[in-house]
Amino acid sequence: MPSLLEALERKYFAECEFENANQPELHKRSDLPNDFTVTKCGGRMEFSIFIPRLSPLTSVPALLVLNDCDIDCAGDFDSIREKCQRVRELDLAQNKLQDWHEVFNILKHMPRIEFLNLSKNQLMNVPSALQAAPTINLKNLVLNGTYLDWMCVDALLQNLPVLQELHLSLNNYTSVLLDAAAEGSCQCVPQTETGSEAEAKAEADTEKETCCSLCQGRRKLTQAHGTLKTLHFTGNPIEHWEEICRLGRLFPRLEALVLAECPIKSLQASNTAELDSATASECHKYFPCLKLLNLSCAQLNSWADIDELAKYEQLQNLRVKHWPLWETLECTEHERRQLLIARLPNVSMLNGGGKISVDERVDAERAFVRHYMDKPEAERPARYAELLAVHGQLDPLVNVNLKPEKRVKVVFTYNDVSESRFVDIYLTVNDLKVKLEKLIGLAPNKMRLYYLDQDYKEFGPEEMRYPNKQLYSYNIQSGDEIIIDAKK
C-alpha cells in the first residue's frame, strides 16, 4: 500500500511532457517566434505551436485531497515538510491508517494545517499514545465512521487546544462516556443491562454511594473544552437527552449542534437517580451559547418538546423535519409552520427556510391564538396566555371556500325525456358519453352532446365536440342542461 508521500507524488508531481513529443521532425523559421514551427505537408506549409504541459509542482496546493488512496503510513517526513508547506486542509478519508503516531507525525510536518478529515480510517484506540502526542493547532477535525472510543476522543481533545469544529457522526455511540460535571455528582444514564450490571443498577437505586462508584467506572470526568463551537453528531443511536446534556457540559461554548438522524425520544430529561428534579427541568442551561440545532429525523412526538426548545434563549436556527409528531397533525404544512413559529419566539430560521419576517411572525402568532381559543383550557399551552396578552382576543376568521363545486346537478334530455342527475365536472366529454351509455343505451360513438346554459338559453345550445375537454371548462352549474342526440 502506498505512503502519503507516494500518493501525493503520484497525483501532483508528474514529469514534464510535451504535447508534440511524438510529432515528425519540425523545421524552424527565423522569421517566426521560438514557440512556432513549420512542417512541410505535400505542397503546403503547416504551422505548429508547442504547448508544454504544466511543469512539476514544487509544493502541493493548500487543499490536499488524498481520500481512498489506500494510504497506510506517512513516508519520508523531510519530503513531506518540503512539499506540503502550503497545506492547510488535508483529506485522508477512507484510507488504511491505523497508527496514531503516523497521523501526528504527518501533522507535525505540515505546520500550517487547520483541517483534517480522518473519516473511515480504522485507527487503533491507544489512549496512552494519544496522551503523549504533540499539541496540534487543528481547528477542524472529522472523525466520522472511525468508531473511536470516548477515552481516545478525550485524549485527542487534550492535545487540540484551538479546535473549533468536531465531527463525530456515524460512530455508533449510544451514550456519552465523558462529562465535565463537578466531581462526586452522579452522571450515570439508565440503560438496559443484564447480569451483574443489572444487580449493580438495582443497588444504585437505593445507595447513592454505590451509584457514584458505578458511574466512575463507566464514565470519565474530564476538563471542559471551551474553544469548540460546532459539533456534528449525526446518525448516532442515542435516545436520551441526558446524554446530549453531557455534550453541553463538555463543550460549554457550543454554538452549533447537529443531531440529525439520532433517535432521541424526548427533549425533557427524566427525573432519575442521575438528575434531581431541578436539574432535569434546566437542561437548556448547559447550552448557553447554542444558536443552531438540527434535530431532523428524531423520534419526537410531543409539542412539549418544542416548548423545551423555546427555553434555549440563543437558539436562532432550528431544523425539526421528519418527526413522528408531524404525521399525527391534521393541518397543512403552512399551518404547522405557523404553530412552530408562534411557540419559538427566539428562532429566526426554521427548517432551512429564509429568515422569519416580522409580518410572518405576527401572522403566525395570531393564527396560534385563533387555533387554541376554541380548545379546552387544559389543551392550551402556556404560550397561548403570553400571546393572548400581546394580541388580545381575536375574532375567528370567516371560512371562505373559493373552490368550484366538484359535483353539480344537471338536466339530461333525450327524445323529449328529461332527468336530473349529479355529474362530476372533472369528467371529460368522452367519459360522460361512456356513463350515459348505461342510461340511454346509445353507444358513445353514436352520440352527440349539446350544452345549454340556463342563463343564456336565447343563444341556443353549444355542441360539446371535443372528447378530451373537461366539463368544468364549460362553466357548468347546477340547473344547466345537456341535450343528447343520436347521430344519423
Secondary structure, 3 states (H helix, E strand, C coil): CCCHHHHHHHHHCCCCCECCCCCCCCECCCCCCCCEEEEEECCEEEEEECCECCCCCCCCCCEEECCCCCCCCCCCHHHHHHHCCCCCEEECCCCCCCCHHHHHHHHHCCCCCCEEECCCCCCCCCHHHHHCCCCCCCCEEECCCCCCCHHHHHHHHHCCCCCCEEECCCCCCCCCCEECCCCCCCCCCCCCCCHHHHHHHHHHCCCHHHHHHHHHHHCEECCCCCCCCEEECCCCCCCCHHHHHHHHHHCCCCCEEECCCCCCCCCCCCCCCCCCHHHHCCHHHHCCCCCEEECCCCCCCCHHHHHHHCCCCCCCEEECCCCHHHHHCCCCHHHHHHHHHHHCCCCCEECCCCECCHHHHHHHHHHHHHHHHCCCHHHCCHHHHHHHHHHCCCCCCCCCCCCCCCEEEEEEEECCEEEEEEEECCCEHHHHHHHHHHHHCCCHHHEEEEEECHHHHHHCCEECCCCCCEHHHHCCCCCCEEEEEECC
